[in-house]
Amino acid sequence: MFVKTSEPTKEVVNKELLMFIRFHMNVKEIKCPLKWWPKHESLFLVMAFLARQILGIVGSQIAIERIFLIGWNFYKFEEMSLIIKLFK
Protein backbone atom coordinates (compact mmCIF):
# COMPACT_ATOMS: atom_id res chain seq x y z
CA MET A 1 0.00 0.00 0.00
CA PHE A 2 1.24 3.47 -0.84
CA VAL A 3 2.19 5.47 2.24
CA LYS A 4 2.42 9.21 1.71
CA THR A 5 5.68 10.44 3.15
CA SER A 6 5.97 13.72 1.27
CA GLU A 7 4.63 15.47 -1.79
CA PRO A 8 6.31 14.21 -4.96
CA THR A 9 8.32 16.83 -6.83
CA LYS A 10 7.64 17.73 -10.43
CA GLU A 11 10.87 15.98 -11.39
CA VAL A 12 9.84 12.74 -9.68
CA VAL A 13 6.42 12.82 -11.35
CA ASN A 14 7.96 13.48 -14.78
CA LYS A 15 10.45 10.62 -14.37
CA GLU A 16 7.70 8.26 -13.28
CA LEU A 17 5.49 9.28 -16.18
CA LEU A 18 8.31 8.66 -18.69
CA MET A 19 9.03 5.30 -17.08
CA PHE A 20 5.32 4.41 -17.30
CA ILE A 21 5.15 5.38 -20.99
CA ARG A 22 8.24 3.27 -21.79
CA PHE A 23 7.12 0.32 -19.68
CA HIS A 24 6.32 -2.81 -21.72
CA MET A 25 2.81 -3.92 -20.82
CA ASN A 26 1.21 -7.27 -21.48
CA VAL A 27 -2.01 -6.66 -23.44
CA LYS A 28 -3.88 -9.38 -21.51
CA GLU A 29 -2.99 -7.77 -18.18
CA ILE A 30 -4.09 -4.31 -19.29
CA LYS A 31 -7.63 -5.54 -19.92
CA CYS A 32 -8.23 -5.52 -16.17
CA PRO A 33 -6.65 -2.47 -14.53
CA LEU A 34 -7.93 -3.55 -11.11
CA LYS A 35 -5.61 -6.56 -11.29
CA TRP A 36 -2.73 -4.78 -13.07
CA TRP A 37 -2.22 -1.91 -10.62
CA PRO A 38 -1.70 -3.96 -7.42
CA LYS A 39 1.06 -5.91 -9.19
CA HIS A 40 2.84 -2.78 -10.46
CA GLU A 41 2.11 -0.08 -7.88
CA SER A 42 5.61 -0.35 -6.38
CA LEU A 43 7.05 0.77 -9.74
CA PHE A 44 4.72 3.75 -10.14
CA LEU A 45 3.86 5.13 -6.72
CA VAL A 46 2.37 8.45 -7.82
CA MET A 47 0.41 7.00 -10.70
CA ALA A 48 -0.80 4.12 -8.53
CA PHE A 49 -2.19 6.67 -6.09
CA LEU A 50 -4.04 8.43 -8.92
CA ALA A 51 -5.26 5.11 -10.34
CA ARG A 52 -6.66 4.16 -6.92
CA GLN A 53 -8.50 7.47 -6.73
CA ILE A 54 -9.99 7.06 -10.20
CA LEU A 55 -10.70 3.32 -10.14
CA GLY A 56 -12.21 3.63 -6.65
CA ILE A 57 -15.11 5.74 -7.90
CA VAL A 58 -18.27 3.71 -7.74
CA GLY A 59 -20.10 4.00 -11.05
CA SER A 60 -23.53 4.03 -9.43
CA GLN A 61 -22.67 7.05 -7.28
CA ILE A 62 -23.08 9.36 -10.23
CA ALA A 63 -26.61 8.18 -11.02
CA ILE A 64 -27.66 8.32 -7.37
CA GLU A 65 -26.34 11.85 -6.94
CA ARG A 66 -28.26 12.93 -10.04
CA ILE A 67 -31.48 11.43 -8.63
CA PHE A 68 -31.02 13.24 -5.31
CA LEU A 69 -30.32 16.50 -7.12
CA ILE A 70 -33.49 16.16 -9.20
CA GLY A 71 -35.46 15.31 -6.06
CA TRP A 72 -34.02 18.30 -4.21
CA ASN A 73 -34.88 20.64 -7.09
CA PHE A 74 -38.44 19.30 -7.12
CA TYR A 75 -38.72 19.75 -3.36
CA LYS A 76 -37.48 23.35 -3.53
CA PHE A 77 -39.91 24.10 -6.39
CA GLU A 78 -42.84 22.73 -4.36
CA GLU A 79 -41.70 24.63 -1.28
CA MET A 80 -41.44 27.90 -3.20
CA SER A 81 -44.87 27.45 -4.80
CA LEU A 82 -46.41 26.90 -1.33
CA ILE A 83 -44.76 30.07 0.00
CA ILE A 84 -46.06 32.08 -2.96
CA LYS A 85 -49.61 30.76 -2.36
CA LEU A 86 -49.40 31.87 1.28
CA PHE A 87 -48.64 35.45 0.30
CA LYS A 88 -51.51 35.75 -2.20
C-alpha positions as CSV (number, residue, x, y, z in Angstrom):
1,M,0.0,0.0,0.0
2,F,1.2,3.5,-0.8
3,V,2.2,5.5,2.2
4,K,2.4,9.2,1.7
5,T,5.7,10.4,3.2
6,S,6.0,13.7,1.3
7,E,4.6,15.5,-1.8
8,P,6.3,14.2,-5.0
9,T,8.3,16.8,-6.8
10,K,7.6,17.7,-10.4
11,E,10.9,16.0,-11.4
12,V,9.8,12.7,-9.7
13,V,6.4,12.8,-11.3
14,N,8.0,13.5,-14.8
15,K,10.5,10.6,-14.4
16,E,7.7,8.3,-13.3
17,L,5.5,9.3,-16.2
18,L,8.3,8.7,-18.7
19,M,9.0,5.3,-17.1
20,F,5.3,4.4,-17.3
21,I,5.2,5.4,-21.0
22,R,8.2,3.3,-21.8
23,F,7.1,0.3,-19.7
24,H,6.3,-2.8,-21.7
25,M,2.8,-3.9,-20.8
26,N,1.2,-7.3,-21.5
27,V,-2.0,-6.7,-23.4
28,K,-3.9,-9.4,-21.5
29,E,-3.0,-7.8,-18.2
30,I,-4.1,-4.3,-19.3
31,K,-7.6,-5.5,-19.9
32,C,-8.2,-5.5,-16.2
33,P,-6.6,-2.5,-14.5
34,L,-7.9,-3.5,-11.1
35,K,-5.6,-6.6,-11.3
36,W,-2.7,-4.8,-13.1
37,W,-2.2,-1.9,-10.6
38,P,-1.7,-4.0,-7.4
39,K,1.1,-5.9,-9.2
40,H,2.8,-2.8,-10.5
41,E,2.1,-0.1,-7.9
42,S,5.6,-0.3,-6.4
43,L,7.1,0.8,-9.7
44,F,4.7,3.7,-10.1
45,L,3.9,5.1,-6.7
46,V,2.4,8.5,-7.8
47,M,0.4,7.0,-10.7
48,A,-0.8,4.1,-8.5
49,F,-2.2,6.7,-6.1
50,L,-4.0,8.4,-8.9
51,A,-5.3,5.1,-10.3
52,R,-6.7,4.2,-6.9
53,Q,-8.5,7.5,-6.7
54,I,-10.0,7.1,-10.2
55,L,-10.7,3.3,-10.1
56,G,-12.2,3.6,-6.7
57,I,-15.1,5.7,-7.9
58,V,-18.3,3.7,-7.7
59,G,-20.1,4.0,-11.0
60,S,-23.5,4.0,-9.4
61,Q,-22.7,7.1,-7.3
62,I,-23.1,9.4,-10.2
63,A,-26.6,8.2,-11.0
64,I,-27.7,8.3,-7.4
65,E,-26.3,11.8,-6.9
66,R,-28.3,12.9,-10.0
67,I,-31.5,11.4,-8.6
68,F,-31.0,13.2,-5.3
69,L,-30.3,16.5,-7.1
70,I,-33.5,16.2,-9.2
71,G,-35.5,15.3,-6.1
72,W,-34.0,18.3,-4.2
73,N,-34.9,20.6,-7.1
74,F,-38.4,19.3,-7.1
75,Y,-38.7,19.7,-3.4
76,K,-37.5,23.4,-3.5
77,F,-39.9,24.1,-6.4
78,E,-42.8,22.7,-4.4
79,E,-41.7,24.6,-1.3
80,M,-41.4,27.9,-3.2
81,S,-44.9,27.5,-4.8
82,L,-46.4,26.9,-1.3
83,I,-44.8,30.1,0.0
84,I,-46.1,32.1,-3.0
85,K,-49.6,30.8,-2.4
86,L,-49.4,31.9,1.3
87,F,-48.6,35.4,0.3
88,K,-51.5,35.7,-2.2
